[in-house]
Amino acid sequence: MKLLYDNFEIEKVGEFSGDEGMTLVEPISNDGVCDDTYDHVFWTVYGHKPDLGMIALVDRDCEEDALEIYNFLMILLEFFKKYSRKV
């Protein structure tokens, strides 16, 4: 069985207004940028697809909720890696 995703990650993301009313979204690094710089701060859980890269799966306002989803996906991934037959 081929797995749809081979890894997951979680990232803090900030949303802010750009030129001409555009909404922009960017990852927030821990380089001292204050969350107040952004209009909205949230966490995104990404899935990694082999040969395609990272795909955003779900956004959550609360870090704990995003971590719960991430941890659940990692448990499922390990289960399928361990118990799925190689085709």
N, CA, C and O atoms as CSV, one atom per row, in Angstrom:
chain,resi,resn,atom,element,x,y,z
A,1,MET,N,N,0.844,-1.176,0.000
A,1,MET,CA,C,0.000,0.000,0.000
A,1,MET,C,C,0.890,1.239,0.000
A,1,MET,O,O,1.770,1.383,0.849
A,2,LYS,N,N,0.659,2.114,-0.940
A,2,LYS,CA,C,1.425,3.351,-1.017
A,2,LYS,C,C,0.771,4.411,-0.131
A,2,LYS,O,O,-0.433,4.652,-0.210
A,3,LEU,N,N,1.589,5.033,0.709
A,3,LEU,CA,C,1.067,6.058,1.612
A,3,LEU,C,C,0.890,7.375,0.881
A,3,LEU,O,O,1.741,7.772,0.084
A,4,LEU,N,N,-0.214,8.048,1.153
A,4,LEU,CA,C,-0.479,9.346,0.536
A,4,LEU,C,C,0.504,10.399,1.045
A,4,LEU,O,O,0.996,11.222,0.273
A,5,TYR,N,N,0.786,10.369,2.354
A,5,TYR,CA,C,1.735,11.300,2.971
A,5,TYR,C,C,2.824,10.493,3.659
A,5,TYR,O,O,2.553,9.435,4.227
A,6,ASP,N,N,4.056,10.990,3.609
A,6,ASP,CA,C,5.143,10.279,4.269
A,6,ASP,C,C,5.689,11.020,5.487
A,6,ASP,O,O,6.605,10.536,6.152
A,7,ASN,N,N,5.126,12.197,5.781
A,7,ASN,CA,C,5.521,12.937,6.975
A,7,ASN,C,C,4.536,14.087,7.186
A,7,ASN,O,O,3.781,14.454,6.286
A,8,PHE,N,N,4.563,14.645,8.399
A,8,PHE,CA,C,3.712,15.780,8.744
A,8,PHE,C,C,4.541,16.787,9.521
A,8,PHE,O,O,5.550,16.435,10.133
A,9,GLU,N,N,4.110,18.041,9.492
A,9,GLU,CA,C,4.752,19.055,10.329
A,9,GLU,C,C,3.721,20.114,10.684
A,9,GLU,O,O,2.662,20.215,10.063
A,10,ILE,N,N,4.057,20.892,11.689
A,10,ILE,CA,C,3.177,21.956,12.161
A,10,ILE,C,C,3.987,23.250,12.162
A,10,ILE,O,O,5.177,23.249,12.477
A,11,GLU,N,N,3.328,24.352,11.805
A,11,GLU,CA,C,4.040,25.620,11.723
A,11,GLU,C,C,3.124,26.770,12.141
A,11,GLU,O,O,1.941,26.806,11.802
A,12,LYS,N,N,3.706,27.698,12.883
A,12,LYS,CA,C,3.004,28.917,13.270
A,12,LYS,C,C,2.988,29.852,12.069
A,12,LYS,O,O,4.011,30.046,11.413
A,13,VAL,N,N,1.824,30.432,11.783
A,13,VAL,CA,C,1.628,31.223,10.574
A,13,VAL,C,C,0.959,32.550,10.932
A,13,VAL,O,O,0.119,32.613,11.829
A,14,GLY,N,N,1.343,33.604,10.220
A,14,GLY,CA,C,0.735,34.907,10.425
A,14,GLY,C,C,0.061,35.409,9.155
A,14,GLY,O,O,0.559,35.204,8.048
A,15,GLU,N,N,-1.064,36.063,9.331
A,15,GLU,CA,C,-1.828,36.615,8.213
A,15,GLU,C,C,-1.858,38.132,8.366
A,15,GLU,O,O,-2.069,38.646,9.465
A,16,PHE,N,N,-1.645,38.846,7.265
A,16,PHE,CA,C,-1.682,40.304,7.323
A,16,PHE,C,C,-2.168,40.864,5.998
A,16,PHE,O,O,-2.176,40.170,4.982
A,17,SER,N,N,-2.572,42.123,6.020
A,17,SER,CA,C,-3.095,42.782,4.824
A,17,SER,C,C,-1.953,43.316,3.980
A,17,SER,O,O,-1.024,43.947,4.484
A,18,GLY,N,N,-2.043,43.052,2.692
A,18,GLY,CA,C,-1.037,43.542,1.760
A,18,GLY,C,C,-1.598,44.654,0.898
A,18,GLY,O,O,-2.647,45.220,1.203
A,19,ASP,N,N,-0.897,44.961,-0.173
A,19,ASP,CA,C,-1.334,45.997,-1.101
A,19,ASP,C,C,-2.631,45.609,-1.789
A,19,ASP,O,O,-2.898,44.429,-2.016
A,20,GLU,N,N,-3.424,46.602,-2.115
A,20,GLU,CA,C,-4.660,46.439,-2.876
A,20,GLU,C,C,-5.625,45.448,-2.235
A,20,GLU,O,O,-6.340,44.730,-2.934
A,21,GLY,N,N,-5.646,45.411,-0.902
A,21,GLY,CA,C,-6.599,44.582,-0.182
A,21,GLY,C,C,-6.283,43.095,-0.165
A,21,GLY,O,O,-7.106,42.291,0.275
A,22,MET,N,N,-5.105,42.723,-0.636
A,22,MET,CA,C,-4.733,41.303,-0.624
A,22,MET,C,C,-4.431,40.841,0.794
A,22,MET,O,O,-3.900,41.603,1.601
A,23,THR,N,N,-4.768,39.602,1.093
A,23,THR,CA,C,-4.402,38.995,2.362
A,23,THR,C,C,-3.200,38.107,2.122
A,23,THR,O,O,-3.224,37.244,1.245
A,24,LEU,N,N,-2.142,38.316,2.903
A,24,LEU,CA,C,-0.909,37.552,2.762
A,24,LEU,C,C,-0.708,36.675,3.987
A,24,LEU,O,O,-1.069,37.053,5.102
A,25,VAL,N,N,-0.130,35.506,3.772
A,25,VAL,CA,C,0.127,34.556,4.845
A,25,VAL,C,C,1.587,34.138,4.764
A,25,VAL,O,O,2.098,33.842,3.684
A,26,GLU,N,N,2.261,34.114,5.925
A,26,GLU,CA,C,3.667,33.699,5.942
A,26,GLU,C,C,3.977,32.961,7.236
A,26,GLU,O,O,3.360,33.215,8.270
A,27,PRO,N,N,4.941,32.043,7.169
A,27,PRO,CA,C,5.377,31.370,8.398
A,27,PRO,C,C,5.995,32.380,9.356
A,27,PRO,O,O,6.626,33.347,8.929
A,28,ILE,N,N,5.814,32.152,10.634
A,28,ILE,CA,C,6.395,33.017,11.658
A,28,ILE,C,C,7.580,32.297,12.266
A,28,ILE,O,O,7.428,31.228,12.857
A,29,SER,N,N,8.750,32.875,12.125
A,29,SER,CA,C,9.940,32.298,12.749
A,29,SER,C,C,10.066,32.872,14.154
A,29,SER,O,O,9.360,33.814,14.514
A,30,ASN,N,N,10.935,32.320,14.914
A,30,ASN,CA,C,11.159,32.791,16.281
A,30,ASN,C,C,12.301,33.786,16.333
A,30,ASN,O,O,13.180,33.686,17.190
A,31,ASP,N,N,12.292,34.755,15.411
A,31,ASP,CA,C,13.384,35.732,15.356
A,31,ASP,C,C,13.030,37.051,16.051
A,31,ASP,O,O,13.614,38.094,15.758
A,32,GLY,N,N,12.082,36.990,16.959
A,32,GLY,CA,C,11.738,38.175,17.724
A,32,GLY,C,C,10.590,38.990,17.147
A,32,GLY,O,O,10.238,40.027,17.708
A,33,VAL,N,N,9.996,38.548,16.037
A,33,VAL,CA,C,8.851,39.255,15.474
A,33,VAL,C,C,7.654,39.020,16.391
A,33,VAL,O,O,7.314,37.884,16.719
A,34,CYS,N,N,7.038,40.102,16.787
A,34,CYS,CA,C,5.899,40.030,17.697
A,34,CYS,C,C,4.643,39.592,16.947
A,34,CYS,O,O,4.426,39.991,15.803
A,35,ASP,N,N,3.820,38.771,17.595
A,35,ASP,CA,C,2.567,38.327,16.988
A,35,ASP,C,C,1.642,39.499,16.665
A,35,ASP,O,O,0.764,39.380,15.810
A,36,ASP,N,N,1.837,40.642,17.352
A,36,ASP,CA,C,0.993,41.811,17.108
A,36,ASP,C,C,1.214,42.393,15.712
A,36,ASP,O,O,0.411,43.201,15.245
A,37,THR,N,N,2.296,41.990,15.045
A,37,THR,CA,C,2.581,42.446,13.689
A,37,THR,C,C,1.534,41.926,12.710
A,37,THR,O,O,1.313,42.527,11.658
A,38,TYR,N,N,0.900,40.826,13.047
A,38,TYR,CA,C,-0.037,40.146,12.158
A,38,TYR,C,C,-1.484,40.409,12.556
A,38,TYR,O,O,-1.793,40.640,13.725
A,39,ASP,N,N,-2.367,40.368,11.553
A,39,ASP,CA,C,-3.797,40.523,11.814
A,39,ASP,C,C,-4.372,39.276,12.478
A,39,ASP,O,O,-5.312,39.355,13.268
A,40,HIS,N,N,-3.796,38.130,12.146
A,40,HIS,CA,C,-4.290,36.850,12.663
A,40,HIS,C,C,-3.113,35.880,12.726
A,40,HIS,O,O,-2.354,35.755,11.764
A,41,VAL,N,N,-2.964,35.201,13.846
A,41,VAL,CA,C,-1.911,34.201,14.015
A,41,VAL,C,C,-2.587,32.861,14.251
A,41,VAL,O,O,-3.522,32.760,15.045
A,42,PHE,N,N,-2.112,31.836,13.563
A,42,PHE,CA,C,-2.688,30.497,13.697
A,42,PHE,C,C,-1.627,29.450,13.391
A,42,PHE,O,O,-0.496,29.788,13.041
A,43,TRP,N,N,-1.989,28.192,13.522
A,43,TRP,CA,C,-1.072,27.083,13.273
A,43,TRP,C,C,-1.619,26.238,12.129
A,43,TRP,O,O,-2.814,25.952,12.065
A,44,THR,N,N,-0.727,25.847,11.232
A,44,THR,CA,C,-1.097,25.016,10.093
A,44,THR,C,C,-0.401,23.671,10.210
A,44,THR,O,O,0.793,23.595,10.501
A,45,VAL,N,N,-1.170,22.604,9.978
A,45,VAL,CA,C,-0.614,21.259,9.914
A,45,VAL,C,C,-0.442,20.932,8.431
A,45,VAL,O,O,-1.379,21.042,7.640
A,46,TYR,N,N,0.772,20.529,8.078
A,46,TYR,CA,C,1.111,20.197,6.696
A,46,TYR,C,C,1.355,18.705,6.567
A,46,TYR,O,O,1.841,18.060,7.496
A,47,GLY,N,N,1.014,18.166,5.409
A,47,GLY,CA,C,1.366,16.803,5.067
A,47,GLY,C,C,2.374,16.837,3.932
A,47,GLY,O,O,2.255,17.649,3.014
A,48,HIS,N,N,3.366,15.958,3.991
A,48,HIS,CA,C,4.372,15.892,2.923
A,48,HIS,C,C,4.033,14.743,1.984
A,48,HIS,O,O,3.954,13.585,2.392
A,49,LYS,N,N,3.832,15.094,0.709
A,49,LYS,CA,C,3.571,14.088,-0.317
A,49,LYS,C,C,4.871,13.825,-1.074
A,49,LYS,O,O,5.508,14.763,-1.555
A,50,PRO,N,N,5.267,12.563,-1.183
A,50,PRO,CA,C,6.492,12.253,-1.913
A,50,PRO,C,C,6.447,12.848,-3.322
A,50,PRO,O,O,5.440,12.739,-4.023
A,51,ASP,N,N,7.532,13.465,-3.716
A,51,ASP,CA,C,7.685,14.071,-5.043
A,51,ASP,C,C,6.814,15.298,-5.280
A,51,ASP,O,O,6.870,15.875,-6.366
A,52,LEU,N,N,6.013,15.717,-4.305
A,52,LEU,CA,C,5.163,16.896,-4.495
A,52,LEU,C,C,5.415,17.990,-3.467
A,52,LEU,O,O,5.113,19.155,-3.724
A,53,GLY,N,N,5.956,17.642,-2.325
A,53,GLY,CA,C,6.239,18.633,-1.296
A,53,GLY,C,C,5.143,18.747,-0.257
A,53,GLY,O,O,4.321,17.845,-0.096
A,54,MET,N,N,5.144,19.872,0.449
A,54,MET,CA,C,4.230,20.088,1.564
A,54,MET,C,C,2.895,20.643,1.087
A,54,MET,O,O,2.833,21.497,0.202
A,55,ILE,N,N,1.818,20.128,1.703
A,55,ILE,CA,C,0.464,20.578,1.397
A,55,ILE,C,C,-0.215,20.909,2.719
A,55,ILE,O,O,-0.212,20.097,3.644
A,56,ALA,N,N,-0.799,22.104,2.806
A,56,ALA,CA,C,-1.512,22.499,4.020
A,56,ALA,C,C,-2.769,21.647,4.149
A,56,ALA,O,O,-3.563,21.546,3.214
A,57,LEU,N,N,-2.939,21.037,5.319
A,57,LEU,CA,C,-4.086,20.168,5.552
A,57,LEU,C,C,-5.160,20.834,6.397
A,57,LEU,O,O,-6.350,20.721,6.103
A,58,VAL,N,N,-4.736,21.535,7.455
A,58,VAL,CA,C,-5.719,22.123,8.368
A,58,VAL,C,C,-5.087,23.298,9.112
A,58,VAL,O,O,-3.902,23.269,9.444
A,59,ASP,N,N,-5.883,24.324,9.368
A,59,ASP,CA,C,-5.475,25.486,10.166
A,59,ASP,C,C,-6.255,25.474,11.474
A,59,ASP,O,O,-7.442,25.149,11.496
A,60,ARG,N,N,-5.584,25.827,12.553
A,60,ARG,CA,C,-6.224,25.930,13.861
A,60,ARG,C,C,-5.734,27.181,14.569
A,60,ARG,O,O,-4.551,27.515,14.508
A,61,ASP,N,N,-6.648,27.873,15.242
A,61,ASP,CA,C,-6.295,29.068,15.998
A,61,ASP,C,C,-5.504,28.729,17.258
A,61,ASP,O,O,-4.680,29.522,17.714
A,62,CYS,N,N,-5.755,27.568,17.807
A,62,CYS,CA,C,-5.145,27.152,19.064
A,62,CYS,C,C,-4.006,26.158,18.784
A,62,CYS,O,O,-4.202,25.152,18.102
A,63,GLU,N,N,-2.831,26.453,19.313
A,63,GLU,CA,C,-1.678,25.579,19.088
A,63,GLU,C,C,-1.932,24.169,19.612
A,63,GLU,O,O,-1.525,23.191,18.984
A,64,GLU,N,N,-2.600,24.057,20.755
A,64,GLU,CA,C,-2.868,22.743,21.332
A,64,GLU,C,C,-3.744,21.902,20.393
A,64,GLU,O,O,-3.521,20.699,20.260
A,65,ASP,N,N,-4.736,22.522,19.745
A,65,ASP,CA,C,-5.585,21.793,18.796
A,65,ASP,C,C,-4.772,21.314,17.595
A,65,ASP,O,O,-4.942,20.183,17.139
A,66,ALA,N,N,-3.893,22.169,17.087
A,66,ALA,CA,C,-3.056,21.791,15.946
A,66,ALA,C,C,-2.110,20.659,16.337
A,66,ALA,O,O,-1.897,19.735,15.552
A,67,LEU,N,N,-1.540,20.721,17.539
A,67,LEU,CA,C,-0.651,19.660,18.006
A,67,LEU,C,C,-1.392,18.334,18.172
A,67,LEU,O,O,-0.841,17.270,17.888
A,68,GLU,N,N,-2.627,18.400,18.628
A,68,GLU,CA,C,-3.425,17.183,18.782
A,68,GLU,C,C,-3.659,16.521,17.419
A,68,GLU,O,O,-3.541,15.302,17.296
A,69,ILE,N,N,-3.985,17.305,16.412
A,69,ILE,CA,C,-4.178,16.777,15.064
A,69,ILE,C,C,-2.862,16.227,14.523
A,69,ILE,O,O,-2.832,15.129,13.966
A,70,TYR,N,N,-1.786,16.974,14.680
A,70,TYR,CA,C,-0.467,16.534,14.230
A,70,TYR,C,C,-0.081,15.202,14.882
A,70,TYR,O,O,0.345,14.273,14.197
A,71,ASN,N,N,-0.231,15.116,16.191
A,71,ASN,CA,C,0.135,13.888,16.902
A,71,ASN,C,C,-0.707,12.704,16.445
A,71,ASN,O,O,-0.190,11.596,16.299
A,72,PHE,N,N,-1.985,12.923,16.221
A,72,PHE,CA,C,-2.867,11.865,15.721
A,72,PHE,C,C,-2.411,11.385,14.340
A,72,PHE,O,O,-2.350,10.182,14.087
A,73,LEU,N,N,-2.094,12.323,13.455
A,73,LEU,CA,C,-1.630,11.957,12.120
A,73,LEU,C,C,-0.313,11.192,12.178
A,73,LEU,O,O,-0.115,10.249,11.413
A,74,MET,N,N,0.584,11.581,13.066
A,74,MET,CA,C,1.863,10.878,13.201
A,74,MET,C,C,1.657,9.451,13.716
A,74,MET,O,O,2.343,8.528,13.277
A,75,ILE,N,N,0.715,9.270,14.644
A,75,ILE,CA,C,0.397,7.923,15.135
A,75,ILE,C,C,-0.149,7.065,13.997
A,75,ILE,O,O,0.259,5.915,13.832
A,76,LEU,N,N,-1.065,7.618,13.217
A,76,LEU,CA,C,-1.605,6.882,12.066
A,76,LEU,C,C,-0.513,6.536,11.065
A,76,LEU,O,O,-0.471,5.418,10.551
A,77,LEU,N,N,0.363,7.483,10.790
A,77,LEU,CA,C,1.443,7.253,9.833
A,77,LEU,C,C,2.347,6.110,10.306
A,77,LEU,O,O,2.684,5.220,9.525
A,78,GLU,N,N,2.732,6.133,11.566
A,78,GLU,CA,C,3.581,5.062,12.098
A,78,GLU,C,C,2.866,3.718,12.054
A,78,GLU,O,O,3.484,2.696,11.756
A,79,PHE,N,N,1.575,3.713,12.347
A,79,PHE,CA,C,0.797,2.478,12.285
A,79,PHE,C,C,0.808,1.915,10.862
A,79,PHE,O,O,1.076,0.730,10.663
A,80,PHE,N,N,0.519,2.758,9.883
A,80,PHE,CA,C,0.470,2.287,8.504
A,80,PHE,C,C,1.852,1.874,7.995
A,80,PHE,O,O,1.969,0.923,7.222
A,81,LYS,N,N,2.889,2.579,8.422
A,81,LYS,CA,C,4.248,2.170,8.025
A,81,LYS,C,C,4.587,0.799,8.591
A,81,LYS,O,O,5.227,-0.019,7.930
A,82,LYS,N,N,4.153,0.562,9.815
A,82,LYS,CA,C,4.492,-0.685,10.476
A,82,LYS,C,C,3.677,-1.871,9.982
A,82,LYS,O,O,4.203,-2.975,9.840
A,83,TYR,N,N,2.376,-1.643,9.717
A,83,TYR,CA,C,1.487,-2.763,9.438
A,83,TYR,C,C,1.032,-2.901,7.985
A,83,TYR,O,O,0.388,-3.890,7.635
A,84,SER,N,N,1.349,-1.945,7.154
A,84,SER,CA,C,0.918,-2.085,5.760
A,84,SER,C,C,1.885,-2.971,4.991
A,84,SER,O,O,3.087,-2.991,5.254
A,85,ARG,N,N,1.334,-3.690,4.048
A,85,ARG,CA,C,2.172,-4.536,3.189
A,85,ARG,C,C,2.826,-3.661,2.141
A,85,ARG,O,O,2.227,-2.703,1.651
A,86,LYS,N,N,4.039,-3.992,1.808
A,86,LYS,CA,C,4.725,-3.278,0.733
A,86,LYS,C,C,4.268,-3.858,-0.580
A,86,LYS,O,O,4.306,-5.070,-0.796
A,87,VAL,N,N,3.832,-2.966,-1.460
A,87,VAL,CA,C,3.348,-3.409,-2.772
A,87,VAL,C,C,4.324,-3.002,-3.832
A,87,VAL,O,O,4.106,-3.280,-5.012
